[in-house]
């Protein structure tokens, strides 16, 4: 497949969207092919910033560059105001915006913003439970002891902050949280819980559960994908073999439970039948995670080729059956993403994180940017 030609098509949509969005941020669509726009009130704004930086790295287009730089300024303002940042997704927001601005251009202001964001994320550390609390204020009766598998993708901001500052505290906390996620979110067969509850005072384990999955004991496909990528990145930074083994275990489960076209249903335990929502974003995330994972395996390891080939074939499937092919009318890249199926929110729509990870996968396969989860020298 011609990866570059597909990337070129995404650029057409992105340039049209820059003109349409007027500095606002796309979130999800609602059946009409048009993105709902938000203004720094959600957890997803970083994915649009990440698309802008990836697009600029590929094209060197000055208009895309200006939009990317402006997005970082808006993230700086949000951080100064601490607006809608009372959650763990600070990593999603600032890795793909400010940290990206540092990685691409070595902009000191962007670096400082990303480090300040890492400091804010550390405030969600709960020493008694030994977790980074996902949602809600400290002591929240429902969420005070809750972790979520998504948080594995927020931890790279902390790993990176330790490397930048020489302060091991950021990475030490991230390591503890990642290891607790490994031990309690991942089940013996390689499937995963979306969330897990601990006693906020003692740290004792209580139960696994879900917020967005089919049921508490099911395997939400996007959560499984976050786990593949998140544990692979934990291994990249920490070099602990058990993180690599966990990423492999999750990847095998994902590969074994997708339908023929390799694009996952929204939950692996939901009815795998026509009419049940897919989640193309889960498959895009998983593809990036498997490409990352494959990099850390020896060339003699047969799973290296297996993960690489699965990622390539799933991206080809998405490009052939789910991609809008450079449409300037539809505002997303990747059709048939799902946000919150059980809640009836965008169960079969564009989702901006799906677009980001689809583009990141294309860039990786084309030998270009691997995204903004770590410094390129690592």
C-alpha positions in Angstrom: 0.0 0.0 0.0 1.2 3.5 -0.7 1.2 5.0 2.8 2.3 8.4 1.6 -0.6 8.7 -0.8 -3.0 8.0 2.0 -1.3 10.6 4.3 -1.6 13.1 1.4 -5.4 12.5 1.4 -5.7 13.2 5.2 -4.0 16.5 4.6 -6.8 17.6 2.3 -9.3 17.0 5.1 -7.1 18.6 7.7 -6.6 21.8 5.7 -10.3 22.1 5.2 -10.9 21.5 8.9 -8.5 24.2 9.9 -10.6 26.7 8.0 -13.8 25.3 9.4 -12.9 24.9 13.0 -11.7 28.5 13.6 -9.4 27.6 16.5 -11.9 25.3 18.2 -11.4 21.5 18.8 -13.2 18.6 17.2 -14.6 16.0 19.6 -17.1 13.5 18.0 -19.7 13.6 15.3 -23.4 12.8 15.7 -24.4 11.0 12.6 -24.0 13.9 10.2 -20.2 13.7 9.4 -19.7 17.0 11.1 -17.6 17.3 14.3 -19.0 18.7 17.5 -16.6 21.5 18.4 -15.4 22.1 22.0 -13.3 24.8 23.4 -11.0 23.3 26.0 -13.7 21.7 28.0 -13.0 18.0 27.3 -10.3 15.3 27.4 -9.9 15.0 23.6 -8.5 18.4 22.4 -4.9 17.1 22.3 -5.7 14.7 19.4 -6.5 17.6 17.1 -3.2 19.2 18.1 -1.5 15.9 17.5 -3.0 15.7 14.0 -1.8 19.2 13.3 1.8 18.4 14.4 1.9 15.1 12.4 0.5 16.9 9.4 3.1 19.6 9.7 6.0 17.2 10.1 4.9 15.5 6.9 4.0 18.5 4.8 6.0 21.4 6.2 2.9 23.5 5.3 3.1 26.9 7.0 -0.7 27.2 7.5 -0.7 23.8 9.3 2.3 25.0 11.3 0.5 28.2 12.4 -2.5 26.2 13.5 -0.4 23.8 15.5 1.5 26.6 17.2 -1.7 28.4 18.0 -3.1 25.2 19.5 -0.2 25.0 21.9 -0.8 28.6 23.0 -4.4 27.7 23.8 -3.2 24.8 25.9 -0.9 27.1 27.8 -3.8 29.3 28.6 -5.9 26.4 29.7 -3.2 25.2 32.0 -2.7 28.7 33.5 -6.5 28.7 34.3 -6.5 25.0 35.3 -9.7 24.8 33.3 -11.4 21.4 33.1 -8.2 19.6 34.2 -9.5 17.8 37.2 -8.9 14.3 35.7 -6.1 12.0 34.6 -6.3 12.8 30.9 -3.8 15.7 31.3 -1.4 13.3 29.5 -3.6 12.9 26.5 -4.0 16.7 26.3 -0.4 17.9 26.8 1.7 15.1 25.3 0.1 15.7 21.8 0.2 19.5 22.1 2.9 21.1 24.2 5.2 18.0 24.4 4.8 17.7 20.6 5.8 21.3 20.2 9.0 20.6 22.1 9.7 17.4 20.2 9.2 19.0 16.8 10.6 22.4 17.3 12.5 22.4 20.6 10.3 25.2 21.7 11.3 26.0 25.3 7.9 27.5 26.1 6.2 24.3 25.0 8.6 22.2 27.1 7.8 24.3 30.2 4.1 23.9 29.6 4.4 20.2 29.3 6.4 20.0 32.5 3.8 22.1 34.3 1.2 19.7 33.0 3.2 16.8 34.4 3.2 18.5 37.8 -0.6 18.9 37.7 -1.0 15.2 36.8 1.1 14.3 39.9 -1.5 16.0 42.0 -3.8 13.1 41.2 -1.4 10.7 43.0 -3.0 9.1 46.0 -0.3 7.7 48.3 -2.6 5.7 50.5 -4.0 3.7 47.6 -0.8 3.9 45.5 -2.7 5.0 42.4 -3.3 8.0 40.1 -7.0 8.7 40.6 -8.7 8.8 37.3 -11.8 11.0 37.9 -13.3 13.2 40.6 -11.8 15.1 43.5 -9.7 13.4 46.2 -12.0 11.5 48.6 -14.8 11.2 46.0 -17.1 8.4 47.2 -17.5 6.8 43.8 -14.1 7.4 42.2 -11.7 8.0 45.1 -10.0 4.7 44.6 -10.6 4.1 40.8 -8.1 3.5 38.1 -8.8 3.3 34.4 -6.8 1.5 31.7 -6.8 4.6 29.6 -4.4 6.2 32.1 -1.5 4.1 30.7 -1.4 6.5 27.8 -1.2 9.5 30.2 1.9 8.1 31.9 4.4 8.9 29.1 4.1 12.6 30.2 5.5 11.6 33.6 8.2 9.3 32.2 9.3 12.1 29.9 9.3 14.7 32.7 11.7 12.6 34.7 14.1 12.5 31.8 13.8 16.2 31.1 14.3 17.3 34.7 16.5 14.5 36.1 13.9 14.1 38.9 13.0 10.4 39.3 9.8 11.1 41.2 7.6 11.5 38.1 8.7 8.1 36.6 8.6 6.4 40.0 4.9 7.2 40.4 4.2 6.3 36.8 5.9 2.9 37.4 3.9 2.1 40.5 0.7 3.0 38.7 1.6 1.0 35.6 2.5 -2.0 37.7 -0.8 -1.8 39.6 -2.6 -1.6 36.3 -0.8 -4.7 35.1 -1.7 -6.7 38.2 -5.3 -5.7 38.5 -6.6 -4.6 35.1 -5.2 -7.4 33.0 -6.8 -10.8 33.4 -5.1 -14.2 33.1 -6.3 -14.8 29.5 -4.9 -11.5 28.3 -8.3 -9.7 28.4 -8.7 -6.5 30.5 -11.0 -4.6 32.8 -11.8 -1.1 31.8 -11.6 0.1 35.4 -10.7 -1.2 38.9 -11.7 -0.1 42.3 -9.4 0.1 45.4 -10.1 1.1 48.9 -8.8 4.7 48.8 -7.5 4.5 52.4 -5.8 1.1 52.4 -5.2 0.4 48.8 -6.9 -3.0 49.1 -8.4 -4.3 45.9 -12.2 -4.3 45.6 -13.4 -5.2 42.1 -13.0 -4.8 38.4 -15.7 -2.9 36.5 -16.5 -0.8 33.5 -17.8 2.6 32.5 -18.0 2.2 28.8 -17.9 -1.5 28.2 -20.6 -4.1 27.6 -20.6 -5.2 31.2 -18.3 -5.2 34.2 -16.5 -8.4 33.2 -16.3 -7.8 29.5 -13.4 -6.6 27.4 -13.9 -3.1 26.0 -11.9 -3.1 22.8 -10.6 0.4 23.1 -9.5 -0.3 26.6 -7.6 -3.3 25.3 -6.0 -1.2 22.7 -4.9 1.4 25.3 -3.4 -1.4 27.3 -1.3 -2.7 24.3 0.1 0.7 23.5 0.4 1.8 27.1 2.4 -1.2 28.3 4.6 -1.1 25.2 5.5 2.5 26.1 6.1 1.6 29.7 8.6 -0.9 28.5 10.2 1.7 26.2 10.9 3.9 29.2 11.4 1.5 32.0 12.8 -1.6 30.3 11.0 -4.0 32.7 10.4 -7.3 30.8 7.0 -7.8 32.5 5.6 -4.7 30.8 6.7 -6.1 27.4 5.2 -9.5 28.2 1.9 -7.8 29.2 1.7 -5.8 26.0 2.3 -9.0 24.0 -0.4 -10.8 26.0 -3.0 -8.0 25.4 -2.0 -7.9 21.7 -2.5 -11.6 21.2 -6.0 -11.4 22.7 -6.9 -8.4 20.4 -5.7 -10.3 17.4 -7.6 -13.4 18.3 -10.9 -11.6 18.8 -11.3 -9.3 15.8 -13.6 -10.1 12.9 -12.5 -11.0 9.4 -11.7 -7.4 8.4 -9.6 -6.9 11.5 -11.6 -3.9 12.7 -12.9 -4.5 16.2 -16.4 -4.4 17.5 -16.8 -1.9 20.4 -16.6 -4.6 23.0 -15.2 -8.2 22.5 -18.1 -9.6 24.6 -20.9 -7.7 22.8 -22.7 -9.7 20.1 -20.2 -10.0 17.2 -22.8 -9.6 14.5 -23.9 -7.3 11.7 -25.4 -4.1 13.1 -23.4 -4.2 16.3 -21.2 -1.0 16.5 -17.5 -1.4 15.5 -14.8 0.8 17.0 -12.4 1.7 14.3 -10.6 3.9 16.8 -9.8 0.8 18.9 -8.1 -0.8 15.9 -6.2 2.3 15.0 -4.8 2.5 18.6 -4.0 -1.2 18.6 -2.2 -0.9 15.3 0.0 1.9 16.7 0.6 -0.2 19.9 1.6 -3.2 17.9 4.0 -1.2 15.8 5.6 0.1 18.9 5.6 -3.3 20.5 7.3 -4.9 17.4 10.2 -2.4 17.7 11.1 -3.9 21.1 11.2 -7.5 19.9 14.3 -9.2 18.5 14.2 -9.9 14.8 14.4 -13.6 15.5 11.2 -13.4 17.6 8.3 -14.7 15.3 5.9 -12.5 17.2 7.7 -9.4 15.9 6.6 -10.1 12.3 3.2 -11.2 13.5 2.4 -8.0 15.3 3.9 -5.9 12.5 1.9 -7.7 9.8 -1.4 -7.5 11.8 -0.9 -3.8 12.3 -0.2 -3.3 8.6 -3.2 -5.4 7.5 -5.6 -3.7 9.9 -4.5 -0.2 8.7 -5.0 -1.4 5.1 -8.5 -2.7 6.0 -9.4 0.7 7.6 -8.0 2.6 4.6 -10.0 0.5 2.2 -13.3 0.2 4.1 -13.5 3.0 6.7 -11.4 5.9 5.4 -13.0 9.0 3.9 -10.2 9.2 1.4 -9.4 12.9 1.6 -13.0 14.1 1.6 -13.4 17.9 2.1 -17.0 17.4 3.0 -16.8 14.8 5.8 -14.7 16.2 8.6 -13.2 13.0 9.9 -10.7 10.5 8.5 -12.1 7.3 9.9 -15.7 6.2 9.9 -17.4 3.8 12.3 -15.7 4.9 15.5 -17.6 4.6 18.7 -17.5 6.8 21.8 -19.9 5.6 24.4 -22.2 2.9 23.0 -24.0 2.0 26.3 -24.7 5.7 26.8 -25.9 6.2 23.2 -23.3 8.9 22.6 -21.8 8.7 19.1 -21.9 4.9 18.8 -21.1 4.9 15.0 -19.4 8.2 14.2 -16.1 10.1 13.7 -14.1 10.3 16.9 -11.1 12.6 16.9 -8.8 10.1 18.7 -9.5 7.6 16.0 -8.4 10.1 13.3 -5.2 10.8 15.3 -4.1 7.2 15.7 -5.0 6.3 12.2 -2.7 9.1 11.0 0.0 8.1 13.5 -0.1 4.5 12.2 0.2 5.7 8.6 3.2 7.9 9.6 4.9 5.0 11.4 4.3 2.7 8.5 5.7 5.3 6.1 8.9 5.6 8.2 8.1 9.0 9.6 7.0 10.4 12.9 6.1 7.8 15.6 3.9 10.4 17.4 4.6 12.3 20.5 4.8 9.9 23.4 8.6 10.0 23.7 11.7 11.9 22.5 12.9 10.7 19.1 16.4 10.0 20.4 15.1 7.2 22.7 
